[in-house]
Amino acid sequence: MQNGEPERKNKFFVQSLHRTFEIIDIISKAEGKGVNVTEISKKIKLPISTVYRLLQNLIEGGYVEEIDGCNYILGLKFLELGVKVQKNIDIRNVARDFLEKINEETKETIYVAKFDSKQLNIIYIEKIQSKRNITLTAGIGSRNYVHSTANGKCLLSGFSDEKIIEILKKTGMPSLTDYTIVDAEQYLEEIRKVRQDGYAIDDRENENDVRCISSPIFDHENKVTAAVSISGVINNMDLELMHTKYRDLIIETARSISEKLGYWK
């Protein structure tokens, strides 16, 4: 090993590329304050002239910008690439392992849902069937109300109270069971619990004899982008169990998926 460089076990190792990535890494850690060529030179133990040449190539490509005549920061090209990376992330692929894990642990049906801002309802984009001899009717591509589902409560929790009221006025709050919340203020109380506790429960509000617990999934902009849930019949979904073990499971699952999507807090 020379000059602090890694052993070149990879036969495809390209020194100039390795050095370029080192420079990018150093600049990124400056957190926008900028770093000058002398600092970079010292950190990667390269002549200033070599570092300067590599920097000029990065500037040409839009990956680095020069500020104050001597400091270097990351360029807008990285922002552009970051947006493309996020668009290429399929939440179903990211979530799959986590969904299978809680499906295995609970034996219940696991859903991932998103909010459709045009139709103002939720749509299920992923489902893992219960391991019990029970099949819930909603499948991938099925839609449901926001006011009667735990997923709906989580998906709307990222909106302001005013926006939620606006949505409810457009969709209405039809009574689907004897337990459906049909009062907007009572529904807002449920939303506030989601924001505070990190999860929501649907206690037979959407279907008789079915309960569901859900938690919001956040994206790289720290916005609610989806919701993940555990659903099952009331004989298996005891409320105490939901508010303890299943609560911890669903919150942890949503957090893990969120982090994979770039969520930070």
ZADO-1210 file (C-alpha; in nm, 4 decimals, padded with zeros to 6 digits):
<atoms>
<atom x="00.0000" y="00.0000" z="00.0000" code="MET" pos="1"/>
<atom x="00.1395" y="00.3424" z="-00.0995" code="GLN" pos="2"/>
<atom x="00.0362" y="00.6973" z="-00.0091" code="ASN" pos="3"/>
<atom x="-00.2570" y="00.5707" z="00.1926" code="GLY" pos="4"/>
<atom x="-00.4160" y="00.4146" z="-00.1167" code="GLU" pos="5"/>
<atom x="-00.6098" y="00.0867" z="-00.0877" code="PRO" pos="6"/>
<atom x="-00.4624" y="-00.2413" z="-00.2032" code="GLU" pos="7"/>
<atom x="-00.5467" y="-00.2885" z="-00.5672" code="ARG" pos="8"/>
<atom x="-00.7043" y="-00.6309" z="-00.5475" code="LYS" pos="9"/>
<atom x="-00.9551" y="-00.5277" z="-00.8143" code="ASN" pos="10"/>
<atom x="-00.7980" y="-00.5836" z="-01.1558" code="LYS" pos="11"/>
<atom x="-01.0217" y="-00.3092" z="-01.2949" code="PHE" pos="12"/>
<atom x="-00.8849" y="-00.0478" z="-01.0535" code="PHE" pos="13"/>
<atom x="-00.8289" y="00.2894" z="-01.2260" code="VAL" pos="14"/>
<atom x="-00.6133" y="00.5194" z="-01.0162" code="GLN" pos="15"/>
<atom x="-00.7308" y="00.8482" z="-01.1672" code="SER" pos="16"/>
<atom x="-01.0967" y="00.7547" z="-01.1091" code="LEU" pos="17"/>
<atom x="-01.0213" y="00.6513" z="-00.7527" code="HIS" pos="18"/>
<atom x="-00.8527" y="00.9870" z="-00.6885" code="ARG" pos="19"/>
<atom x="-01.1427" y="01.1740" z="-00.8475" code="THR" pos="20"/>
<atom x="-01.3923" y="01.0009" z="-00.6187" code="PHE" pos="21"/>
<atom x="-01.1714" y="01.0819" z="-00.3197" code="GLU" pos="22"/>
<atom x="-01.1845" y="01.4506" z="-00.4156" code="ILE" pos="23"/>
<atom x="-01.5643" y="01.4377" z="-00.4499" code="ILE" pos="24"/>
<atom x="-01.5907" y="01.2734" z="-00.1085" code="ASP" pos="25"/>
<atom x="-01.3716" y="01.5397" z="00.0550" code="ILE" pos="26"/>
<atom x="-01.5718" y="01.8234" z="-00.1021" code="ILE" pos="27"/>
<atom x="-01.9016" y="01.6652" z="00.0031" code="SER" pos="28"/>
<atom x="-01.7892" y="01.6542" z="00.3670" code="LYS" pos="29"/>
<atom x="-01.7238" y="02.0279" z="00.3617" code="ALA" pos="30"/>
<atom x="-02.1065" y="02.0646" z="00.3673" code="GLU" pos="31"/>
<atom x="-02.1232" y="02.3552" z="00.1237" code="GLY" pos="32"/>
<atom x="-01.8572" y="02.5678" z="00.2917" code="LYS" pos="33"/>
<atom x="-01.6075" y="02.4766" z="00.0251" code="GLY" pos="34"/>
<atom x="-01.2573" y="02.3373" z="00.0427" code="VAL" pos="35"/>
<atom x="-00.9464" y="02.4688" z="-00.1315" code="ASN" pos="36"/>
<atom x="-00.7020" y="02.2817" z="-00.3499" code="VAL" pos="37"/>
<atom x="-00.4273" y="02.2855" z="-00.0846" code="THR" pos="38"/>
<atom x="-00.6509" y="02.1122" z="00.1715" code="GLU" pos="39"/>
<atom x="-00.7514" y="01.8492" z="-00.0814" code="ILE" pos="40"/>
<atom x="-00.3883" y="01.7967" z="-00.1811" code="SER" pos="41"/>
<atom x="-00.2862" y="01.7338" z="00.1796" code="LYS" pos="42"/>
<atom x="-00.5726" y="01.4954" z="00.2499" code="LYS" pos="43"/>
<atom x="-00.5147" y="01.2678" z="-00.0467" code="ILE" pos="44"/>
<atom x="-00.1380" y="01.3190" z="-00.0578" code="LYS" pos="45"/>
<atom x="-00.1250" y="01.4331" z="-00.4202" code="LEU" pos="46"/>
<atom x="00.0563" y="01.7281" z="-00.5809" code="PRO" pos="47"/>
<atom x="-00.1512" y="02.0445" z="-00.6049" code="ILE" pos="48"/>
<atom x="-00.1095" y="02.0416" z="-00.9828" code="SER" pos="49"/>
<atom x="-00.2661" y="01.6934" z="-01.0080" code="THR" pos="50"/>
<atom x="-00.5569" y="01.7872" z="-00.7816" code="VAL" pos="51"/>
<atom x="-00.6137" y="02.1071" z="-00.9763" code="TYR" pos="52"/>
<atom x="-00.6254" y="01.9164" z="-01.3061" code="ARG" pos="53"/>
<atom x="-00.8809" y="01.6712" z="-01.1724" code="LEU" pos="54"/>
<atom x="-01.0889" y="01.9557" z="-01.0295" code="LEU" pos="55"/>
<atom x="-01.0985" y="02.1295" z="-01.3667" code="GLN" pos="56"/>
<atom x="-01.2369" y="01.8139" z="-01.5247" code="ASN" pos="57"/>
<atom x="-01.5042" y="01.7921" z="-01.2562" code="LEU" pos="58"/>
<atom x="-01.5932" y="02.1573" z="-01.3097" code="ILE" pos="59"/>
<atom x="-01.6230" y="02.0966" z="-01.6834" code="GLU" pos="60"/>
<atom x="-01.8766" y="01.8232" z="-01.6194" code="GLY" pos="61"/>
<atom x="-02.0785" y="02.0297" z="-01.3726" code="GLY" pos="62"/>
<atom x="-01.9893" y="01.8065" z="-01.0793" code="TYR" pos="63"/>
<atom x="-01.7903" y="02.0742" z="-00.8943" code="VAL" pos="64"/>
<atom x="-01.8166" y="02.4525" z="-00.8726" code="GLU" pos="65"/>
<atom x="-01.5577" y="02.7096" z="-00.7698" code="GLU" pos="66"/>
<atom x="-01.6647" y="02.9777" z="-00.5213" code="ILE" pos="67"/>
<atom x="-01.4801" y="03.2803" z="-00.3829" code="ASP" pos="68"/>
<atom x="-01.2082" y="03.2221" z="-00.6381" code="GLY" pos="69"/>
<atom x="-01.0393" y="02.9409" z="-00.4464" code="CYS" pos="70"/>
<atom x="-01.2881" y="02.7092" z="-00.2739" code="ASN" pos="71"/>
<atom x="-01.4689" y="02.4167" z="-00.4318" code="TYR" pos="72"/>
<atom x="-01.8205" y="02.2841" z="-00.3663" code="ILE" pos="73"/>
<atom x="-02.0291" y="02.0106" z="-00.5270" code="LEU" pos="74"/>
<atom x="-02.2060" y="02.1198" z="-00.8451" code="GLY" pos="75"/>
<atom x="-02.5707" y="02.1029" z="-00.9457" code="LEU" pos="76"/>
<atom x="-02.5047" y="01.7898" z="-01.1484" code="LYS" pos="77"/>
<atom x="-02.5169" y="01.5902" z="-00.8268" code="PHE" pos="78"/>
<atom x="-02.8573" y="01.7393" z="-00.7440" code="LEU" pos="79"/>
<atom x="-02.9814" y="01.6395" z="-01.0882" code="GLU" pos="80"/>
<atom x="-02.8449" y="01.2873" z="-01.0483" code="LEU" pos="81"/>
<atom x="-02.9902" y="01.2593" z="-00.6978" code="GLY" pos="82"/>
<atom x="-03.3383" y="01.3381" z="-00.8268" code="VAL" pos="83"/>
<atom x="-03.2995" y="01.0727" z="-01.0966" code="LYS" pos="84"/>
<atom x="-03.1844" y="00.8165" z="-00.8420" code="VAL" pos="85"/>
<atom x="-03.4898" y="00.8826" z="-00.6256" code="GLN" pos="86"/>
<atom x="-03.7213" y="00.8465" z="-00.9269" code="LYS" pos="87"/>
<atom x="-03.5591" y="00.5149" z="-01.0097" code="ASN" pos="88"/>
<atom x="-03.6258" y="00.3735" z="-00.6636" code="ILE" pos="89"/>
<atom x="-03.9306" y="00.1463" z="-00.6684" code="ASP" pos="90"/>
<atom x="-04.0783" y="00.1510" z="-00.3201" code="ILE" pos="91"/>
<atom x="-04.2069" y="-00.2041" z="-00.3672" code="ARG" pos="92"/>
<atom x="-03.8577" y="-00.3362" z="-00.4255" code="ASN" pos="93"/>
<atom x="-03.7212" y="-00.1372" z="-00.1330" code="VAL" pos="94"/>
<atom x="-03.9976" y="-00.2550" z="00.0986" code="ALA" pos="95"/>
<atom x="-04.0242" y="-00.6192" z="-00.0019" code="ARG" pos="96"/>
<atom x="-03.7834" y="-00.7750" z="00.2496" code="ASP" pos="97"/>
<atom x="-03.9316" y="-00.5727" z="00.5364" code="PHE" pos="98"/>
<atom x="-04.2866" y="-00.6682" z="00.4373" code="LEU" pos="99"/>
<atom x="-04.2012" y="-01.0371" z="00.4195" code="GLU" pos="100"/>
<atom x="-04.0414" y="-01.0167" z="00.7621" code="LYS" pos="101"/>
<atom x="-04.3513" y="-00.8782" z="00.9363" code="ILE" pos="102"/>
<atom x="-04.5737" y="-01.1099" z="00.7337" code="ASN" pos="103"/>
<atom x="-04.3725" y="-01.4022" z="00.8669" code="GLU" pos="104"/>
<atom x="-04.3833" y="-01.2707" z="01.2225" code="GLU" pos="105"/>
<atom x="-04.7547" y="-01.1786" z="01.2357" code="THR" pos="106"/>
<atom x="-04.8988" y="-01.4232" z="00.9776" code="LYS" pos="107"/>
<atom x="-05.1338" y="-01.1383" z="00.8792" code="GLU" pos="108"/>
<atom x="-05.1925" y="-00.9557" z="00.5488" code="THR" pos="109"/>
<atom x="-04.9428" y="-00.6783" z="00.4782" code="ILE" pos="110"/>
<atom x="-05.0219" y="-00.3811" z="00.2533" code="TYR" pos="111"/>
<atom x="-04.8407" y="-00.0796" z="00.1121" code="VAL" pos="112"/>
<atom x="-05.0696" y="00.2027" z="-00.0002" code="ALA" pos="113"/>
<atom x="-05.0308" y="00.5415" z="-00.1646" code="LYS" pos="114"/>
<atom x="-05.2594" y="00.8446" z="-00.1825" code="PHE" pos="115"/>
<atom x="-05.4049" y="00.9270" z="-00.5242" code="ASP" pos="116"/>
<atom x="-05.4203" y="01.3071" z="-00.5315" code="SER" pos="117"/>
<atom x="-05.6514" y="01.3051" z="-00.8346" code="LYS" pos="118"/>
<atom x="-05.9133" y="01.0600" z="-00.7165" code="GLN" pos="119"/>
<atom x="-05.8566" y="01.1511" z="-00.3489" code="LEU" pos="120"/>
<atom x="-05.8489" y="00.7929" z="-00.2307" code="ASN" pos="121"/>
<atom x="-05.5863" y="00.5335" z="-00.1444" code="ILE" pos="122"/>
<atom x="-05.4559" y="00.2679" z="-00.3791" code="ILE" pos="123"/>
<atom x="-05.2830" y="-00.0507" z="-00.2691" code="TYR" pos="124"/>
<atom x="-04.9530" y="-00.0936" z="-00.4539" code="ILE" pos="125"/>
<atom x="-04.8282" y="-00.4035" z="-00.2711" code="GLU" pos="126"/>
<atom x="-04.9838" y="-00.6904" z="-00.0791" code="LYS" pos="127"/>
<atom x="-04.8496" y="-01.0008" z="00.0932" code="ILE" pos="128"/>
<atom x="-05.1201" y="-01.2517" z="00.1719" code="GLN" pos="129"/>
<atom x="-05.1906" y="-01.3745" z="00.5228" code="SER" pos="130"/>
<atom x="-05.0325" y="-01.7059" z="00.6152" code="LYS" pos="131"/>
<atom x="-05.3581" y="-01.7982" z="00.7832" code="ARG" pos="132"/>
<atom x="-05.6520" y="-01.9520" z="00.5958" code="ASN" pos="133"/>
<atom x="-05.7959" y="-01.6034" z="00.5465" code="ILE" pos="134"/>
<atom x="-05.8032" y="-01.3818" z="00.2359" code="THR" pos="135"/>
<atom x="-05.8824" y="-01.0121" z="00.2615" code="LEU" pos="136"/>
<atom x="-06.0675" y="-00.8755" z="-00.0399" code="THR" pos="137"/>
<atom x="-05.8532" y="-00.5714" z="-00.1248" code="ALA" pos="138"/>
<atom x="-05.5740" y="-00.6553" z="-00.3690" code="GLY" pos="139"/>
<atom x="-05.3006" y="-00.4680" z="-00.5535" code="ILE" pos="140"/>
<atom x="-05.4649" y="-00.1915" z="-00.7549" code="GLY" pos="141"/>
<atom x="-05.7724" y="-00.1827" z="-00.5296" code="SER" pos="142"/>
<atom x="-05.8817" y="00.1519" z="-00.3919" code="ARG" pos="143"/>
<atom x="-06.0301" y="00.2573" z="-00.0619" code="ASN" pos="144"/>
<atom x="-06.1539" y="00.5600" z="00.1289" code="TYR" pos="145"/>
<atom x="-05.9139" y="00.7784" z="00.3243" code="VAL" pos="146"/>
<atom x="-06.1498" y="00.8364" z="00.6162" code="HIS" pos="147"/>
<atom x="-06.2231" y="00.4728" z="00.6997" code="SER" pos="148"/>
<atom x="-05.8776" y="00.3150" z="00.6742" code="THR" pos="149"/>
<atom x="-05.5652" y="00.3227" z="00.8906" code="ALA" pos="150"/>
<atom x="-05.3606" y="00.3671" z="00.5734" code="ASN" pos="151"/>
<atom x="-05.5741" y="00.6653" z="00.4781" code="GLY" pos="152"/>
<atom x="-05.5169" y="00.8291" z="00.8153" code="LYS" pos="153"/>
<atom x="-05.1414" y="00.7859" z="00.7796" code="CYS" pos="154"/>
<atom x="-05.1342" y="00.9113" z="00.4223" code="LEU" pos="155"/>
<atom x="-05.3278" y="01.2261" z="00.5113" code="LEU" pos="156"/>
<atom x="-05.1238" y="01.2930" z="00.8250" code="SER" pos="157"/>
<atom x="-04.8672" y="01.4801" z="00.6166" code="GLY" pos="158"/>
<atom x="-05.1245" y="01.7385" z="00.5088" code="PHE" pos="159"/>
<atom x="-05.2412" y="02.0408" z="00.7056" code="SER" pos="160"/>
<atom x="-05.5726" y="02.0169" z="00.8906" code="ASP" pos="161"/>
<atom x="-05.7184" y="02.2663" z="00.6412" code="GLU" pos="162"/>
<atom x="-05.6160" y="02.0509" z="00.3449" code="LYS" pos="163"/>
<atom x="-05.7602" y="01.7390" z="00.5085" code="ILE" pos="164"/>
<atom x="-06.0959" y="01.9121" z="00.5645" code="ILE" pos="165"/>
<atom x="-06.0919" y="02.0194" z="00.2002" code="GLU" pos="166"/>
<atom x="-06.0326" y="01.6582" z="00.0905" code="ILE" pos="167"/>
<atom x="-06.3050" y="01.5213" z="00.3174" code="LEU" pos="168"/>
<atom x="-06.5560" y="01.7729" z="00.1837" code="LYS" pos="169"/>
<atom x="-06.4892" y="01.6481" z="-00.1670" code="LYS" pos="170"/>
<atom x="-06.4918" y="01.2763" z="-00.0873" code="THR" pos="171"/>
<atom x="-06.7579" y="01.2735" z="00.1785" code="GLY" pos="172"/>
<atom x="-06.7422" y="01.0441" z="00.4810" code="MET" pos="173"/>
<atom x="-06.9899" y="00.7643" z="00.4126" code="PRO" pos="174"/>
<atom x="-07.0649" y="00.5209" z="00.6918" code="SER" pos="175"/>
<atom x="-06.9332" y="00.1805" z="00.5856" code="LEU" pos="176"/>
<atom x="-06.9833" y="00.0057" z="00.9211" code="THR" pos="177"/>
<atom x="-07.1224" y="00.0977" z="01.2605" code="ASP" pos="178"/>
<atom x="-06.7700" y="00.2038" z="01.3579" code="TYR" pos="179"/>
<atom x="-06.6804" y="00.4331" z="01.0674" code="THR" pos="180"/>
<atom x="-06.5767" y="00.7854" z="01.1678" code="ILE" pos="181"/>
<atom x="-06.8145" y="01.0223" z="00.9894" code="VAL" pos="182"/>
<atom x="-06.7326" y="01.3439" z="01.1757" code="ASP" pos="183"/>
<atom x="-06.4491" y="01.5588" z="01.0367" code="ALA" pos="184"/>
<atom x="-06.3351" y="01.6881" z="01.3762" code="GLU" pos="185"/>
<atom x="-06.3201" y="01.3381" z="01.5213" code="GLN" pos="186"/>
<atom x="-06.1204" y="01.2320" z="01.2177" code="TYR" pos="187"/>
<atom x="-05.8742" y="01.5187" z="01.2698" code="LEU" pos="188"/>
<atom x="-05.8211" y="01.3919" z="01.6240" code="GLU" pos="189"/>
<atom x="-05.7173" y="01.0591" z="01.4723" code="GLU" pos="190"/>
<atom x="-05.4767" y="01.2400" z="01.2403" code="ILE" pos="191"/>
<atom x="-05.3183" y="01.4250" z="01.5327" code="ARG" pos="192"/>
<atom x="-05.2601" y="01.0909" z="01.7060" code="LYS" pos="193"/>
<atom x="-05.0800" y="00.9655" z="01.3946" code="VAL" pos="194"/>
<atom x="-04.8530" y="01.2702" z="01.3922" code="ARG" pos="195"/>
<atom x="-04.7783" y="01.2254" z="01.7629" code="GLN" pos="196"/>
<atom x="-04.7594" y="00.8453" z="01.7936" code="ASP" pos="197"/>
<atom x="-04.6452" y="00.7423" z="01.4442" code="GLY" pos="198"/>
<atom x="-04.9247" y="00.4964" z="01.3718" code="TYR" pos="199"/>
<atom x="-05.3008" y="00.4671" z="01.3091" code="ALA" pos="200"/>
<atom x="-05.5604" y="00.2013" z="01.3763" code="ILE" pos="201"/>
<atom x="-05.8778" y="00.1122" z="01.1861" code="ASP" pos="202"/>
<atom x="-06.0996" y="-00.0744" z="01.4303" code="ASP" pos="203"/>
<atom x="-06.3689" y="-00.2247" z="01.2032" code="ARG" pos="204"/>
<atom x="-06.4178" y="00.1187" z="01.0451" code="GLU" pos="205"/>
<atom x="-06.3823" y="00.0006" z="00.6863" code="ASN" pos="206"/>
<atom x="-06.4986" y="-00.3615" z="00.7043" code="GLU" pos="207"/>
<atom x="-06.6891" y="-00.5485" z="00.9695" code="ASN" pos="208"/>
<atom x="-06.4674" y="-00.7897" z="01.1640" code="ASP" pos="209"/>
<atom x="-06.1423" y="-00.6484" z="01.0188" code="VAL" pos="210"/>
<atom x="-05.8807" y="-00.4423" z="01.1991" code="ARG" pos="211"/>
<atom x="-05.5735" y="-00.2725" z="01.0616" code="CYS" pos="212"/>
<atom x="-05.2692" y="-00.0891" z="01.1971" code="ILE" pos="213"/>
<atom x="-05.0600" y="00.1365" z="00.9752" code="SER" pos="214"/>
<atom x="-04.7594" y="00.3695" z="00.9872" code="SER" pos="215"/>
<atom x="-04.6526" y="00.6401" z="00.7394" code="PRO" pos="216"/>
<atom x="-04.3510" y="00.5977" z="00.5098" code="ILE" pos="217"/>
<atom x="-04.1442" y="00.9104" z="00.4392" code="PHE" pos="218"/>
<atom x="-03.9345" y="00.9917" z="00.1325" code="ASP" pos="219"/>
<atom x="-03.6029" y="01.1736" z="00.0870" code="HIS" pos="220"/>
<atom x="-03.7814" y="01.5084" z="00.1246" code="GLU" pos="221"/>
<atom x="-03.9215" y="01.3963" z="00.4620" code="ASN" pos="222"/>
<atom x="-04.2726" y="01.3889" z="00.3171" code="LYS" pos="223"/>
<atom x="-04.5289" y="01.1133" z="00.3622" code="VAL" pos="224"/>
<atom x="-04.5102" y="00.9098" z="00.0415" code="THR" pos="225"/>
<atom x="-04.6851" y="00.5839" z="00.1359" code="ALA" pos="226"/>
<atom x="-04.8148" y="00.3806" z="00.4278" code="ALA" pos="227"/>
<atom x="-04.7520" y="00.0240" z="00.5381" code="VAL" pos="228"/>
<atom x="-05.0053" y="-00.1804" z="00.7314" code="SER" pos="229"/>
<atom x="-05.0910" y="-00.5079" z="00.9032" code="ILE" pos="230"/>
<atom x="-05.4510" y="-00.6226" z="00.8511" code="SER" pos="231"/>
<atom x="-05.6493" y="-00.9160" z="00.9829" code="GLY" pos="232"/>
<atom x="-05.9773" y="-01.0360" z="01.1299" code="VAL" pos="233"/>
<atom x="-06.0646" y="-00.9257" z="01.4810" code="ILE" pos="234"/>
<atom x="-06.0196" y="-01.2770" z="01.6242" code="ASN" pos="235"/>
<atom x="-05.6472" y="-01.2495" z="01.5467" code="ASN" pos="236"/>
<atom x="-05.6038" y="-00.8724" z="01.5771" code="MET" pos="237"/>
<atom x="-05.6541" y="-00.8098" z="01.9475" code="ASP" pos="238"/>
<atom x="-05.6472" y="-00.4378" z="02.0277" code="LEU" pos="239"/>
<atom x="-05.3966" y="-00.4769" z="02.3102" code="GLU" pos="240"/>
<atom x="-05.1664" y="-00.6709" z="02.0768" code="LEU" pos="241"/>
<atom x="-05.2049" y="-00.3980" z="01.8122" code="MET" pos="242"/>
<atom x="-05.1182" y="-00.1196" z="02.0551" code="HIS" pos="243"/>
<atom x="-04.8069" y="-00.3008" z="02.1791" code="THR" pos="244"/>
<atom x="-04.6252" y="-00.5592" z="01.9675" code="LYS" pos="245"/>
<atom x="-04.7805" y="-00.4695" z="01.6314" code="TYR" pos="246"/>
<atom x="-04.7362" y="-00.0988" z="01.6967" code="ARG" pos="247"/>
<atom x="-04.3626" y="-00.1462" z="01.7458" code="ASP" pos="248"/>
<atom x="-04.3388" y="-00.3731" z="01.4418" code="LEU" pos="249"/>
<atom x="-04.5210" y="-00.1414" z="01.2031" code="ILE" pos="250"/>
<atom x="-04.3401" y="00.1745" z="01.3186" code="ILE" pos="251"/>
<atom x="-04.0012" y="00.0049" z="01.2854" code="GLU" pos="252"/>
<atom x="-04.0919" y="-00.1324" z="00.9419" code="THR" pos="253"/>
<atom x="-04.2061" y="00.2093" z="00.8175" code="ALA" pos="254"/>
<atom x="-03.8903" y="00.3688" z="00.9560" code="ARG" pos="255"/>
<atom x="-03.6651" y="00.1140" z="00.7862" code="SER" pos="256"/>
<atom x="-03.8364" y="00.1597" z="00.4496" code="ILE" pos="257"/>
<atom x="-03.8243" y="00.5391" z="00.4902" code="SER" pos="258"/>
<atom x="-03.4506" y="00.5307" z="00.5530" code="GLU" pos="259"/>
<atom x="-03.4024" y="00.3233" z="00.2380" code="LYS" pos="260"/>
<atom x="-03.5876" y="00.5969" z="00.0493" code="LEU" pos="261"/>
<atom x="-03.3510" y="00.8627" z="00.1831" code="GLY" pos="262"/>
<atom x="-03.5551" y="00.9847" z="00.4808" code="TYR" pos="263"/>
<atom x="-03.3501" y="01.1490" z="00.7515" code="TRP" pos="264"/>
<atom x="-03.4395" y="01.2976" z="01.0883" code="LYS" pos="265"/>
</atoms>
